[in-house]
Amino acid sequence: MAVIETRGVVKRYRTGGETLEALKGIDFAVEPGEFVSIMGPSGSGKTTLLNLLGLLDDPSEGEVLLDGEDVTGLTDREQTAARKRTIGFVFQNFYLIPTLTAKENVEVPALFDHDPTVEERSVDLLERMGLGDRLDHKPDELSGGQKQRVAIARSLINEPRILLADEPTGNLDRDTGRKILEEFVEITERDVAVIAVTHDELVNEYVDRTVRLVDGLMGADAPTDGGRPASASAGGGDETQPTGGGERRGSDASGGDRP
Amino acid sequence: MRWLRRRFPALLMARRNIGRTKVRSVLAALGIVIGVIAIASLGMFGLTLRYQLTQNLGDIGNQVMVTPADSSGAPDALTERDLRQIESVAGSGATVAPAVQRFTTVSYGRGTAETRAVMGIDQPGKLFEAREGSIPEPYRSGALIGPNLADQRDLGPGDTITVNGSTERVVAVLSPSQGFGFTDPSDQIVLPTRSFDTRGYDTVTVTETDSTAANATAMAIRAQLNDRRERVTVQDFSGISDQIGQSFQALNLFLIGIGSISLLVAGVSILNVMLMSTVERRQEIGVLRAVGFQKRDVLKIMLSEAVLLGIIGGVVGAGFSIVAGLVLNHFVVGDAMLAFRPGNFLYIGLAFAFGVGTSLLSGLYPAWKAANERPVEALRS
């Protein structure tokens, strides 16, 4: 069963007198342990979709199912609890808390749990990320890649089933980016689904499949871009493309909107 | 420290955040420091003033006077039994002085005779002190006269006066009273009671250590002697000392009111600091919400921050207030150690509580604002 699924999700924003439809009916599902990237030009609704998947926002129509359970319409409190239980976040800007050490940052999501094993788990995670010698460093004493690893460790502290990454390699150089993506692959091996929203083609070398989002539509529903269909094999709702590595680069319709 | 962190995890975040913008936090806490000092020292100032005044007025209103009741059917004198009952309810530090009073003719040397009140008392030392001569103990003969009378008639120890036909030698001139009581010595003529052909007493004066004790004794005497019928009239100065107390209470409230204005300003400054901090840390708060912090968790963190500022300011302010109290008491009363009276600590505690309370109140709105920010909005940058 899909760990997270959207059914006919529509998201409208009201700006001034105008109503903007950011997502126009998205059907999307991710299995446990799957590594999926969502690509698309700016304004295509990637971030909106990620927010809906992360229970940070409610769709205007349709439903979001977490483990087969509809989570739309839950109270803020219930959504927050569900988010804490099943979803980890990794951001482009890391968003570590500058006053806390690496270890404390990793412990933050469990701060109010009064759980004595948290410290042990955070040290474990940081060691797994190769930061065993950086436990008591503040974020400004860490490199970009190290910060992102701390952020990943933080996202894993509550043992989530899904990890949502917003441009995880956006602020990293290529080599560091690769290392972070390798971490993601390793995470998926532990049955955690990773969904990355990105502009970075590099990500596609590691993912199980890439989903394209154009103008609020996904895969086959997406309008064609530059005369070419956005999806090569218009089969189902989702575009599933096993990635073969670097050769895919250059043949992608990424909307020409790289960071 | 570890225990505290485990118990109140929000404190960790709060403490680090306060450390992040040190100058700003110090300035915000300084407002609380000043407010706490203002309230505590103005409160202590009022208290010290009151203490000094009561000290100067001396035994202000510490006397209780018992006289036979006016009502018909009541005995016209107080009996020995009444006296024993009064003695039994009076405090251990109290003196009980029974006295009689008669109107009689008095003449001074060659002057003309006049009719006036003469007091009979066995232990005048309980009510009076001598300015000239000395009050004999035991007191069996001779007259004591008040200072005004002595000055007017040019009398002193050794002179004689004639009371009710018999000649009495003046043994002492009384000294004027300190503060005020029921028996003003200035124009008294005092004789031993055996000079009076009488049974029972016209007045019993109880002198307590202070007005509160006097008030309590007055109530006890009323309860004891008047329980079945109105036999005695009991007078005390509780009304007056209450009034003085009330005036000082009003003065103190006014002073504290002034002090509170500075705390209000401090509160506004904390509000400002917290609001700035909320805006600056918008994304950070968004991340906290994203990783699963409930609204109330964010609220807790922000409130702990405000309260921590208040506690730091309050502790420092209380420390300075004690110093201020020492200085105040040293110069006003002349004894710095009087700063450690319980009343002063009440004001310091009050000021501290006000300081922390102000911080808490000032933190409420920013904390509420931070907690209710939608994480989606907060994370958008």
Interface residues (C-beta under 8 A of the other chain):
Chain A: T47 N51 G54 L56 D57 D76 R77 T80 A81 R83 K84 R85 G88 F89 F91 N93 Y95 I97 P98 T99 L100 E104 V108 P109 L111 F112 H114 R154 S155 N158
Chain B: R6 P9 A10 L12 M13 R16 N17 G19 R20 Q283 E284 G286 V287 L288 R289 A290 V291 G292 F293 Q294 K295 D297 K300 R374 P375 V376 L379 R380 S381
